[in-house]
Amino acid sequence: MRFDTDAFPANQIYKLLTATVVPRPIAWVSTRSASDVANLAPFSFFNVMGDEPPILAVGINRGARGMKDTARNIIDTGAFVVNLVPFDLAQAMNLTAIDAPPGVSEFDLAGLTAAPAQHVTAPLLAESPVHFECVTHASLVTGPEQILAVGRILAVHVDDRFIKDAARGHVDSVALDLIGRGGGTAYLRGSDWFSMTRPTWAEHQAESANSGA
Ligand SMILES: Cc1cc2nc3c(=O)[nH]c(=O)nc-3n(C[C@H](O)[C@H](O)[C@H](O)COP(=O)(O)O)c2cc1C
């Protein structure tokens, strides 16, 4: 079946997109408003987009009251922090998706700790094992009160418990126990990992030559 996006209501397209692009990592984004309120909210339209310089992107849709606080704060301050979500913080993460009015800090609401970052005024979420401190590389308007926030990562923090080899940048991804989002109310917990080594052209040619011999 084909769904031409202009011919279907936006909420149906949203369901198609979020039920097919799975699992999605979750950026738990902390920002600080111009009036100094620490804000925290999850976003699964998220991924890393480059490594030299390191770049990530977060898609922030229009909320029921218009532009979401996170988008407003990123536009106003040019900075944000992406924190990642382990399984044991899933309930707290969900609570911070609440449609709280702008003056309310989701840190306080969920009993979470805002810690100072090194490079930006946006706070770190102390309970999270991984933080990316970002300045805004670009803030693209992609629709009415909808933006794509592209962040340049100035610092990556990883809890020492998960570092396997700091010099090589090796982290114990499995032990992080991060969750991903599916469609609707579905989430995934990554317990089913498997490995594959990437083939090289030279190996592929050698195998073809051997099988033909
Ligand atoms: C797991 C999860 C993922 C979400 N992903 C997105 C997203 O990618 N984009 C978006 O606009 N809202 C997303 N939301 C909804 C926002 O978190 C929610 O609208 C929140 O209230 C925004 O807060 P703010 O106004 O403080 O920025 C998500 C919610 C949850 C629970």
The ligand as an SDF file (V2000), in Angstrom:
LIG
                    3D

 31 33  0  0  0  0  0  0  0  0999 V2000
   10.0770    8.5710   24.2000 C   0  0  0  0  0  0  0  0  0  0  0  0
    9.5390    9.8740   23.6780 C   0  0  0  0  0  0  0  0  0  0  0  0
   10.0410   10.3870   22.4910 C   0  0  0  0  0  0  0  0  0  0  0  0
    9.5670   11.6130   21.9940 C   0  0  0  0  0  0  0  0  0  0  0  0
   10.0770   12.0770   20.8180 N   0  0  0  0  0  0  0  0  0  0  0  0
    9.6840   13.2810   20.3530 C   0  0  0  0  0  0  0  0  0  0  0  0
   10.2630   13.8090   19.1570 C   0  0  0  0  0  0  0  0  0  0  0  0
   11.1340   13.1940   18.5110 O   0  0  0  0  0  0  0  0  0  0  0  0
    9.8660   15.0290   18.7420 N   0  0  0  0  0  0  0  0  0  0  0  0
    8.9360   15.7610   19.4340 C   0  0  0  0  0  0  0  0  0  0  0  0
    8.6160   16.8790   19.0400 O   0  0  0  0  0  0  0  0  0  0  0  0
    8.3830   15.2840   20.5800 N   0  0  0  0  0  0  0  0  0  0  0  0
    8.7450   14.0820   21.0620 C   0  0  0  0  0  0  0  0  0  0  0  0
    8.2090   13.6060   22.2210 N   0  0  0  0  0  0  0  0  0  0  0  0
    7.2580   14.4420   22.9680 C   0  0  0  0  0  0  0  0  0  0  0  0
    7.9610   15.4950   23.8290 C   0  0  0  0  0  0  0  0  0  0  0  0
    8.8390   14.8820   24.7580 O   0  0  0  0  0  0  0  0  0  0  0  0
    6.8980   16.3050   24.5960 C   0  0  0  0  0  0  0  0  0  0  0  0
    6.1320   17.0350   23.6500 O   0  0  0  0  0  0  0  0  0  0  0  0
    7.4620   17.2310   25.6380 C   0  0  0  0  0  0  0  0  0  0  0  0
    6.3990   17.7150   26.4470 O   0  0  0  0  0  0  0  0  0  0  0  0
    8.1930   18.4330   25.0760 C   0  0  0  0  0  0  0  0  0  0  0  0
    8.6390   19.1810   26.1760 O   0  0  0  0  0  0  0  0  0  0  0  0
    9.0810   20.6910   26.1110 P   0  0  0  0  0  0  0  0  0  0  0  0
    7.8680   21.5210   25.7400 O   0  0  0  0  0  0  0  0  0  0  0  0
    9.5690   20.9610   27.4880 O   0  0  0  0  0  0  0  0  0  0  0  0
   10.1550   20.8260   25.0700 O   0  0  0  0  0  0  0  0  0  0  0  0
    8.5910   12.3550   22.7190 C   0  0  0  0  0  0  0  0  0  0  0  0
    8.0760   11.8220   23.9160 C   0  0  0  0  0  0  0  0  0  0  0  0
    8.5460   10.5890   24.3810 C   0  0  0  0  0  0  0  0  0  0  0  0
    7.9880   10.0270   25.6530 C   0  0  0  0  0  0  0  0  0  0  0  0
  1  2  1  0
  2  3  1  0
  2 30  2  0
  3  4  2  0
  4  5  1  0
  4 28  1  0
  5  6  2  0
  6  7  1  0
  6 13  1  0
  7  8  2  0
  7  9  1  0
  9 10  1  0
 10 11  2  0
 10 12  1  0
 12 13  2  0
 13 14  1  0
 14 15  1  0
 14 28  1  0
 15 16  1  0
 16 17  1  0
 16 18  1  0
 18 19  1  0
 18 20  1  0
 20 21  1  0
 20 22  1  0
 22 23  1  0
 23 24  1  0
 24 25  2  0
 24 26  1  0
 24 27  1  0
 28 29  2  0
 29 30  1  0
 30 31  1  0
M  END
$$$$
